[in-house]
Amino acid sequence: MIGGGEGAFIGAVHRIAARMDNEIELVAGAFSSNAQKAKLSGEALGIAPERNYPDYATMITKEALLPANKRIHFVSIVTPNHVHFEPTKMALEKGFDVVLDKPMTLTLAEAKALAVIVENTQRTFCLTHTYTGYPMVKQAKQMVLNGTIGEIRKVYVEYPQGWLSTNLESTNQKQAAWRTDPTKSGIAGAMGDIGTHAFNLAEYVSNLQVTKLCADINIKVPGRLLDDDGAVLLKFNNGASGVLMATQIGAGEENNVKIRVFGTLGSVEWQQQDANTLAVRWLDAPTQIYRTGGGYNSSYASHNTRTPAGHPEGYLEAFANHYRNFALTVKAKLNNEMPLPEWLDFPGVAEGIRGMQFIERVIESGNSSTKWLDF
């Protein structure tokens, strides 16, 4: 692991998710850009001293020199956005597979460069867009793919948060500080942090691609340098339209990501606050409720379900599904076997580039009087 040491938030989530299915063992790390903090963090996690590295370059270089049966198989990178490109590039080029926290890079140019490296090295790459790991999100996608709700006409997706309703970054709160700093987060705030999740969810479930967008981007907290609120009109490649909302100044809101996809025959609706439920509505019949663990669900939903019906599975399990599917894919490749389609259903380079395109077009549209821009 690179990053995720003392004081970090997402690193612990990655570690829990990676351990959940006993497919992955954490054996090495460079857990902070501060060498002393990295050392203390590794010690707290039980990492052997010789594999508790002071920085990522040392870790990748030394691990690459170990015999094949001793070195790490992959690197998990959980750093702020500005420290995504270089360690990912180095790990891939040294022969390691990579799991990377989203968004993929600081800029679209970096994302495109990484895509070339992944293609040239033929390494396995996973980008942790958490919400597509939920079983009922996968069920919704399969129903769309099967034509169950007809041709898609409309997509609504929203991600409301309230944690940045005040100038939290001025209090030295670490997570707020880097997420609102253009040098560390990039050109977008809310749209980069959570808007990319909403965008990824919309394209994943609808099985469509955005071709045009029109954005209204706002900074509501005085003195803040990056957007904390916004809404985007979307046009998809089949003619469908959509609306995306992402805000971090929605006072009282937590993380209730929600998506509704409307087709010619019916619609599907999913939200994180009731993650085990998928509502399926029809033109001429009563609403159906699909539940995680139901025997009627697709193989994609069932494969990503761990507990019997009625036992809630949530954010950590969805996160863990990406890690498990990534690990199963890597193991299959190591054994010269073909990964199952369900295992390959995790976000990768293509989703990373789409996310960075979304960020750049949204900010460009938000700052433009032209508004509608080709994607």
N, C-alpha and C positions, 0 to 999 in steps of 0.2 A: 504494500500500500504506500502511496505517495500522498502526504497530507493526512488530515484526520486526527491530529494529535490533541493534546490538552487544549480545551477551550473551543474545539471545533464541534459543529452540530452534525453535519451529514456523514462524517467519517464513521461515527458509531452506528448510524443507520445502515451504512454499507456493510459493516462488520457483522451486525446481527443478521442481515439478509443473507450474506455469504455463508454463514454457519448453519443456517436453518435446516438444510437438507443433508448435511454431512457429506457434501460433495467437494467442499473447499476448506483448506486449512491455511490460516495466515501464518507465514513462517519468516517473513522479512519485511522491512519497512524503512522509509525515511519520512517520519511523521510530521515534520515541521520544517519551515525554512530557517528556523532558529535551531542551531545544532544542539544546544543544551536541552531545549524543549523536546526536540526529536528524541534525544537519548532517554529522557525521563519518561516520555510517552511510550516508547518501545519497552522499557523496563516494566511499566505498569501493565502492559499487554502481554508480558511473558515472552517477549521475543529474545532469542539467544543473542548474547552480546556481539558475537561476530557477524550477525545479520541485522543488527540494529544500526542503521547507517545514518551519517550526519546530513546527507543530501541525496537527491534522487540520482544525480549523475554518478556518484560513487556506487550507489546500489545497483543500478542497471549495468554499469561496467563490470563490477565484481561478480555479480550473479551470472553474467554472460560467460565468464571465465570458468565457472564451475562445470563439472561433468554433467551430462544431460540428465542423469538420474538424480542429481542433487540440486540443480538450480530451480528457481521458480518457473511455473508454467505461464503465469500471466501477472500483469500489473493492474491494480485498481487505483485510479487517479481521482482524488476527491478534494482537489485544491480549488481556490477561486478561479474565475474564468481566465485571468491573464496568465495563469500557470497551467494551462491545458495543452497548448500546442507543443512546446519543446519537450516535456517529458513523454508525451504520447509518441511523438516522432522518434525520439531516441529509443524508446522501448520497442516499437515496431521494427525499427532498423536493426536492432540487436537480436531480433528473433523472438520477441515476446508478444503474446496476445494481450489485448487491453480492454478493460472496462473503464469507461470514462463518465464522470458526472456531466449532466447537461448544463447549459448549452455547450456544443462541441468545442468552440473556440472563442476567441475575442472578436474575430472578424470573419467575414465570408471568405476572404482570400485565404486565410489560414485553414478554414474548413475544406476548401477545394484542394489545397496542398496536401492535407491529411488523407483525403480520399484517394489521391494518386499513390501515396505511400502504402495505404492499405491494399490497394489493387496490386502494386508492384511486389509487396512482401507476401501477399496471400495470407496474412494473419487474420485471426478472428477478432472482431471489434464489436463491442456493445456499448450503447449510449443509454444511460439509465433514465428514460422517460417513464417514471414510475407507474403512471395511471393506466397504461396499456397492459400492465401485468395483472390487473384484476380479472378474475374468471368471467364475470358478467359483462365486462367490456369486450372480452374476447368472444363471448356468446353473441353480443350485439353485432360485432363485425361479421361473424359467420352468417348471421341471419340476413345481413345486408348482402353479403357475397352470394348467398343462395337465392336472392330475389324474393325473400319472404315478404318484405314490405314494399316491393315494387321498385320502380325507378325513383332514385333520390331527387327530391325537389328543394329541400330546405334543411339547413343545419344551424342549430343554436348551441353555442358552447360558452361557458362562463367559468371564471376562476376568481372569486372574491376573497380578499384577505383584509384584515383591519390593523395588522400589527405595526404598520408604518404611518398610522394616522397622525402621529406627532413626530417631531424632529428627533427621533430616537438615535440617529447617527451622531448627534452632538453630545451624547452621554457616554461615548466610547463603547457602546454595545457593538461587539465585534461583527456579528452577522449583518446588522444594519449598516455599519461603517463601510464594509467592502462592497455590499450590494448597491450602495448609492454613490460609489466612487467610480467615475468614468475610466480611470486608469486601471481599475481592477475588474469592473463589471462589463465594460464596453460602452457602446452608444445607447443602450437601453437599460431601464430600471425594471419596472413592473413587467413590461412587455418581454424583456429578456429572461427574467427570473421565472415568472409564472405564465406569461402570455404564450411562451413557446410550448409549455405543457398543454395549454388549451388548443393551440394550433395543431400540435402532434396528435392529440386525441381526436380532433375533428377529421383530419385526413385519415387516421387509422380506422375509425369506426365507419366512416362513409365510404372508404375505399376510393376516394376521389382526391384530386389535387387542385389546390387553389391556383387560379390563373391570373386573377386581378384582385386588388384590394384598395380600400379607401379608409384611411385611419384618422381618428380624432385622438390626439395624445395630449395629456395634461400633467402639469406639476402643481399639485394642490398645497403642499406644505412649503411655506416660504423658505427660501434659501437652499432648497434641495436642488441637486444638479442633474438628476435624471428623472424621467417620467415615473409617476406613482399611480397613474390611472389612465385608462384608455378604452376605446371601443373601435372595432374594425368591421366594416362591411366586406364580405367575401363573395367572389364569383368562382365557381368550380368548373372543371373541365368538361362536365356533361351539361352545363347550363344551369345547374342548381345555384342558389344563392345562400348566403349564411351571414350570421352575426356572431362576433367574438367579443367578449367583455373580459378584461382583466384589470383588477384594481387592488391596491394595497392600502387604500385609505377608506375602505368600507367598514367603518367603526362597528365593532361587535362581531364581524364575520371572522370565521376561522379558516377553513380550507375546504369548503364544500364545492369541489369541482363538479360540474354538471353538464351533461350533453343530451340534446334531443335531436334525433334525425328523422325527418318526415319523408315518406315515400308515397307513391301513388296508391298503395293498398293499405298502408298503416304506418306506424311510427314506433321507435324505441326510445326509451328514456332511462338514463342511469345517473346517479349522483353518489358522491363518496360518503355522505352521511348515512346512507342506507346501501352500502356497497354490495351486499349479498342479493339485492333485488334489481331485476331488470323489468320495467313496465313495457308491455307491448300492446299498443292500441290499434284498433281496426275501424275502418269506415262503417262497417255494418254488423259488428259483433261486440260483445263485452270485452273490456280490457283483460288481458292475461298477465299474470305475474310469474315470471321465471325466477327461480331461486338457486343460488350457489349450492351445489351438491345434488341437484335434481338429476335423476337418471335420463331425463329428456334432453339434457344439454349436449352441445357439440363436444367432440373429442378435444378441441382446443380449450374449452372451459373446464372439462373434466380433468385433463392433464394438469391444469394449474390450480386444482382444488385439493386441499390436504385433509380436511375434516368432514365428517358427515353433515348432511343438511341441518341447518338450524344453529350451527356453531359459527359465530362470526369470524370471518377472515378480513383483514384490513390492510393498511398501508405497508406494514412490514412484510406481510406475506406477498403482496403484489410486487414489492421491491425484490423479494427473494425469488420470485418466479423468473425474473430476468437473469439473476445470478445462476439459478439452477439450470435454466435452458442454455445459457452460455456455457456452463461447465459440462453439461451433457454433450454439447456440440464439440467442444474442445477435446473431450475424451474420445468421442467417436473418430475425430480426425486423427488423433494420436494412434488409434488402433486401425487406421485405414478403413473405417466403416462410414457408411452414409448416415448422417444425422436424420432423425425423423422430422417431418414437416412441423410438428408441434414444438420440437426443440428449437427450430430455427426462427420461431416467431418472437424475436426480440429486436428492439430498435438498433440500427447500425449507422453506417456512414451516410446512406441516402437520407435518413431522417435528420441526421446532423446538419447536412447541407441545407435541407429544406428549412430547418429551424433558423439557421443563420440568414438565409434569404428572407424569411419572414421578418426577422429583427430589422434588417437593413431597409426593406421596403416599407415597413410600418413607420419607422422613424422618418424616412424620406417623405412619405405621404403626409405624416403628421406635421411636417415642417413646410409642406408645399401648398400653394394655392390651386394647383392642378388637381390634387386629391387622388383620383383614380389612377393607379399605376399598374402596369403589367408586372407579373410576378417574376 
